[in-house]
Amino acid sequence: MASANQDVSQKPTSANVSREIRVDAAHALRRPDSGSPANDLVAVVAQQQHYALAGAEEVFGQLIDANASPEVLARQAVDLALQLKDQLAELDRRTERINAQEADFDSRVRNARLWLDERENELDTQEKILHQRETELSEQAAQPRSAFDQEQLEEREQSLVSREENLAKMQAELEFAQSQIEEKLSELEIQTALCKSKQAEHDEKKQACEQRQRELDQREAEIFKGIERNACDEVSLAERTAKNAETSEQLALRQEELREWEQRLAERASEAEFQRAELDRHLAQREQQQAESDEQERQICFREQEIKTALERFRRLGITEQKLVELEQRALEFDMRDAYLSNAESLLAEQQMQLIAGQRELEQQELSFENRVTSERRALTKEREQTEVASKQREQQLDRREAELLNRQTALEQLAEELRASQREGLEMRLATEETWLQLQGVLAPATLSRSIAQVRAKLADHFQLATEDLQTRRLELENVR
């Protein structure tokens, strides 16, 4: 009986000890970690603000210098791509941390459930022991006892009643703790579902960021290709400019040669006119001489006829030999004069032939010179037209290049806007993750946490709005300068 009393007295102590362990374990379940998440939140928010300010200043500074050269735009795209890569790495680290926290939550939930199962098993064993004691007491009560045994039985009954009350209290506390744990488990399941949804959103945003990163890589490759095309276009444009300068110099030289040829042609034309006038004068003189020679021939023929008639008359009249000799001498003189006139006529005809040949040669030279001048003028006109066409093509190429640069500038501005939006989404996602984590930790009150995060979001929104307004004012200033 004493041993039974000792056993019975030891059971409440063990129950009390287990109850204290349960209370400590329950408090330990809600106890936060050694590191303060509030300080972590402040540090994360400050770090995010620092990153946001630094990234915004860098983006805005590069957008101001975007009109300098395509290399600056390419460097800006590379820097933005590196920032996105850093953000993706940070998001991956956050994801790993959240996964570790979820694993920690799961382990804690499993430990709590195991602890509940152990406590329920202990209660079941204690109830079995109590039932056994009650059966023993009932059996002992059925047998006749002495007064001392009766007192011991009453004491045992009182102790049993007190133990039953303690057990009832412990069971009520256990049920209350179990209900609290079930509520916490339901809250943890809800938070786990929220974390899973956040994780799904994070995965989607991560995929979107990776897709955007690939697009940025493609755009960066296109920008580099555009830079190479611009360099090739500049080289070809410089070559064409040099060729145009050479053609302009050649055109100027040919124009100078054409002016010299025109001057020479004018001189030769004046000489030809003078020679033509001389030829006309010589022809007039020759015609006059021809007319005189014809007149002289007619006179000679007439004199010969007169001489013949006179000779006939003299013969008929019996003129002397002296008269005949004189007449013969005159006839010889007339023959000599006739030979001289024939020689003069042959010389005149030869000179006329030479004049006609010289005139034909002069006309051929004039015709060839005119043909040459015409061909030179046609070549100069063709070269002038080609130069005008080349200048027009160059102007069109410059216009197209300017349009391409404007399109690239607008594309880069749009890319910067998208990068700022993605950066803002990343910051908001980080804030939402920190908010979920702190709510799961239970360090800060939800209202305080929501208010602080709303203030941080308002500051971020104000910062992005001011940056956007500053960018718009600078863009307007650049447009006014243009």
Secondary structure, 3 states (H helix, E strand, C coil): CHHHHHHHHHHHHHHHHHHHHHHHHHHHHHCCCCCCHHHHHHHHHHHHHHHHHHHHHHHHHHHHHHHCCHHHHHHHHHHHHHHHHHHHHHHHHHHHHHHHHHHHHHHHHHHHHHHHHHHHHHHHHHHHHHHHHHHHHHHHHHCCCCHHHHHHHHHHHHHHHHHHHHHHHHHHHHHHHHHHHHHHHHHHHHHHHHHHHHHHHHHHHHHHHHHHHHHHHHHHHHHHHHHHHHHHHHHHHHHHHHHHHHHHHHHHHHHHHHHHHHHHHHHHHHHHHHHHHHHHHHHHHHHHHHHHHHHHHHHHHHHHHHHHHHHHHHHHHCCCHHHHHHHHHHHHHHHHHHHHHHHHHHHHHHHHHHHHHHHHHHHHHHHHHHHHHHHHHHHHHHHHHHHHHHHHHHHHHHHHHHHHHHHHHHHHHHHHHHHHHHHHHHHHHHHHHHHHHHHHHCCCCHHHHHHHHHHHHHHHHHHHHHHHHHHHHHHHHHHHHC
